[in-house]
Amino acid sequence: MSASLDLRAVIAEVVREVVADLAGPAAPATPATPLPATPAAPAPPAGVAGAEHVTPPAPRERVEAVRIADDADLDRFARHLLALFDNPKNRQDLRTGRLRFRLEGGGATVVPTDRPAQRIDTGAVTERQVKEAAEAGRRLVLGRRAVLTPLARERARALGVPIEKER
C-alpha cells in the first residue's frame, strides 16, 4: 500500500512539473468586457405542458483508466498527458477536473497456481527466501503467523514471485 502511495506521489509531482513547464507565464489580467445582451426566450403560454425551465446539461466528466506497473508505463502516461495538453479543450478539462485519471490494477492480484508452492508458516520472510523461491520457480504461501518484510515484498515484485497470504 505504501508503494502505491509513493508511486502516486511521484506521478503527481511529474504531472505538476510538466503542466507548469507547458503552461508558461500566466496570461496578463484583462478587464472584463461585458457580454452582449441576449433577448430572453419568450415565455410559453400558460397551461402548456413542458413549460418548466430546462437547465443545460452539466459538462461531461471523463475518467481514463491508467495502469502503471513500471517505469515504461509511467513514461507512456507522461507522454500521453503531454499529448492531451496540446489540445486546448483537453487542457481546460484537465485544469478544471473534468478529465480525471483512475489508477487501474489496484485491486486483488490473481496469483497463478501453476507453480509449485513453498509454504512458510511462521516467522519473517526475507529477501533471501524470495530469491530462493524465484530460482526454484516456486510461489510463496504464507501462513497466518508469517510476516513478509517490505524488502522481501519489493524483491518478490521485481523477480515475479507470486505470494499468497492465508487469512
N, C-alpha and C positions, 0 to 999 in steps of 0.2 A: 504494500500500500504506500509505503514511504517512497519507493522508487517511482510510483505513478505520480505522486505529488511533485517529486523533484523534476520529472520529465515535463509535467505541465508548467512548472515554473520556468524551466529553460525555454520551452516553446513560447510562453508569454513574453519573456524577455526578448527573444529573437523577433517576434512579431512587433513589439514596441519599437525596436531599433529600426526594422525595415520600414515600418509605417512612418516613423519620424524622418528617415532619410528621404523617402519618396514625397512626403508632404511638402518639404521645403519650407521657406519662410512663410509665416502667416500672412494672409491677404490683408491689406490695409482696410480699416473700417471705412465704410462709405455711408453717407447719410441715407436714411431710409427714404425711399421715394414712395409717395402714396400710390396705391393701386387705383386704376381707373374704376369708376363706379360702374357696377353692372346692374342692370334692371332686375328687380325682384321678379320671380316667376309669378304668373297670375294665380290667384287663389282659385281652387276648384269650386264649382258651385256647391252650395250647402246640400247635404244629404246624399252626395255622390260617394259610392264605395271607393276605397283606396285613396281617400283624401288626406290620410295622415302623412306627415313629413317622413321622407325616406332619407336616411343618412348614407353617405357614400361608404363603401366597404373600406375597412382598415387596410393599410398596406400589408401585403403578404409577407410573412416571415419565412425565411428559408433556413433549413438546418442541413448542413452537409456532414456526413459521417466521415471521420478521418481515422485511419489505422496507422499508428506509429509504433513500430516494433524495433526499429534500429535506426542508425544514422542515415541510411539511404532513404528511408521513409520520411524522416524529418526534413532532409534536403528536398525531396519531392514536394512535400507540403509547403515549404517556404517558397519554392518556385511557383507552385500553383497560386499561392497567396499573392505573389508579385504580379502574376498574370491577371488575377481578379482585380487588383488595384489599378491596372491600366485602364479599365473601363470606368468612366465616371459614375454610372449608376451603381455598379458593384462597390466602388469606393465609398459612395454615400451610404449604401446598405451596410457595409462593414462598420463605418463610423457610428451609425445610429443603432446598430444591433439587430437590424432586420435580417442580416446574413450572419448566422452563427455556426459554430462547429461543435460536433459531438464526437468525443473520443470513442472509437469502436474497439471492441475486443476486451473491454474491461471486466467482463463477466467471468463466469466459471470457465476454466480451461478444461478441455476434454483431454484426458490422459490416455494415450494409446496403451492398450493392454497386450500388444503383440510381442513386447519384450519380456523376458523373464524378470521376475521381481526379486529384489534384495530387501528383505524385511529388517527394520531396525525398531525394536520395541521400546527401549529406554535410552536416555542419555542425549547428549548433544551430537547432532550430525554435523560433521566438519567438511571443509573443502576437500580434504584427503579422501574421505569416504565417497564424496560425489565424483571425484576424479577416478577412483577405482571402479565405481559403477559405470561411468562413461566408457572406460577402457574395456569393461566386460560386456558392454551393450545391454545393461540392465536398467530397469526403472527402480526407484526407491519407494518403498511403502513404509510409512512412519506410523508406529503405534501411538496410543494415546499419551504415553509418557515420554515420547521422543520429542526433541526440540531441534528445529532447523536454524542454524546460525545465519545471520544476514549474509556473510561472505559465502557460505555454502549455497545459499539461495541464488546469489549472483553467479556463482560458478556453474550451478546446475542450469541456469538460464543460458549462459554462454556456451556450455557444452551440449545443450539439448537433452538433458537428463530429466525425464518426467518424474514428478514427485506426487505421491498420493498421501493424504493425511487422514487417518481413521478418526471418526468422530465418536 
